[in-house]
Amino acid sequence: MMSKPLAFIVEDDKRLSDIFAETVHSAGYAIEIVPNGRLALDRLAGTAPDLVVLDLHLPHVMGHKVLEYIRGQERLQNTRVMVATADAALAASLEEQSDLVLLKPIPVSQLRLLASRLRPNNNAHES
């Protein structure tokens, strides 16, 4: 049996991280909540998640630096990044580096649908 794809929820707001985790889990992912940018970089150094839901305004290391790290690592080239932020200007500047940019507040149904579409096994059906 195939294991579930792994998603990191990189969000410092506990309430939001719990909502994002529950929603992305319901889309078929195993979940790891990462509460700040420094821990995200530490975890990314040893793990290649399939999806990262990434807040931009994080303690210790900002989200755009985490995104820069992901895009700079060849072993993370298949990691999809969904930026989730209330900062529209910063989000706009990162659109090309991100797979998706979502502005908070994000409807749960939209997050679930988009996470489902980014699942690795869904891409196998595309030609």
C-alpha positions in Angstrom: 0.0 0.0 0.0 1.3 3.4 -0.9 2.0 5.8 1.9 0.3 9.2 2.0 2.1 12.2 0.5 3.6 14.4 3.2 2.6 18.1 3.7 4.3 20.6 6.0 2.0 23.3 7.4 4.4 26.2 8.1 2.3 28.6 10.1 2.9 30.3 13.4 -0.8 31.0 14.3 -1.8 27.8 16.1 -5.5 28.2 15.2 -4.7 28.5 11.5 -2.1 25.8 11.5 -4.7 23.4 13.1 -7.3 24.4 10.5 -4.9 24.1 7.6 -3.6 20.7 8.9 -7.1 19.2 9.3 -8.1 20.5 5.8 -5.0 19.3 4.0 -5.2 15.9 5.9 -8.7 15.5 4.6 -7.3 15.9 1.1 -5.2 12.8 1.7 -1.9 14.0 3.1 0.1 13.0 6.2 0.7 16.3 8.1 3.6 17.9 10.0 3.0 21.3 11.6 6.1 23.5 11.7 5.5 26.7 13.7 8.4 28.9 12.5 10.8 29.5 9.7 13.9 28.2 11.5 12.3 24.9 12.2 11.0 24.7 8.7 14.6 25.0 7.3 15.8 22.4 9.8 13.1 20.0 8.8 13.6 20.7 5.1 17.3 19.9 5.4 16.4 16.2 6.0 12.9 15.8 4.6 11.4 16.4 1.2 7.7 17.0 1.7 5.3 16.7 -1.3 3.5 20.0 -0.3 4.4 23.0 1.8 1.6 25.3 2.9 3.7 28.4 3.8 2.9 31.5 5.7 5.2 34.4 4.9 5.3 36.3 8.2 7.0 33.7 10.5 9.1 34.0 13.6 12.9 33.6 13.2 13.1 33.2 9.4 10.6 34.8 7.1 8.6 32.6 4.7 10.1 34.0 1.5 13.5 32.8 2.8 12.0 29.3 3.3 10.6 29.4 -0.3 14.0 30.6 -1.6 15.6 27.6 0.2 13.1 25.1 -1.3 13.5 26.4 -4.8 17.3 26.3 -4.4 17.5 22.6 -3.5 17.5 20.1 -6.4 16.2 17.4 -4.1 13.2 19.6 -3.3 12.3 20.2 -7.0 9.1 18.2 -6.8 7.9 19.9 -3.6 4.8 22.0 -4.3 4.6 25.3 -2.4 1.2 26.9 -1.6 1.9 30.3 -0.1 -0.9 31.3 2.4 -0.7 34.9 3.5 -2.6 38.1 4.2 0.2 40.2 2.7 -1.0 40.7 -0.9 2.0 42.8 -2.0 4.6 40.2 -0.8 2.4 37.4 -2.2 2.4 39.0 -5.6 6.1 39.2 -5.6 6.4 35.5 -5.0 3.8 34.2 -7.5 6.5 33.0 -10.0 8.3 31.0 -7.3 5.2 29.5 -5.8 2.8 26.8 -7.2 -0.1 28.7 -5.7 -0.6 31.9 -3.8 -3.7 32.1 -1.5 -4.7 35.3 0.3 -6.0 34.9 3.9 -8.7 34.3 4.9 -8.8 31.1 2.8 -12.0 29.2 2.6 -11.5 25.6 3.9 -13.2 24.2 0.8 -10.8 26.0 -1.5 -7.7 24.8 0.4 -8.9 21.2 0.4 -9.7 21.3 -3.3 -6.3 22.9 -4.2 -4.4 20.5 -1.9 -6.1 17.6 -3.6 -5.1 18.9 -7.0 -1.5 19.2 -6.0 -1.3 15.6 -4.7 1.6 13.7 -6.4 -0.6 10.7 -7.6 -3.1 13.1 -9.2 -0.3 14.3 -11.6 0.2 10.7 -12.8 -3.2 10.9 -14.6 -2.2 13.9 -16.6 -0.4 13.5 -20.0 
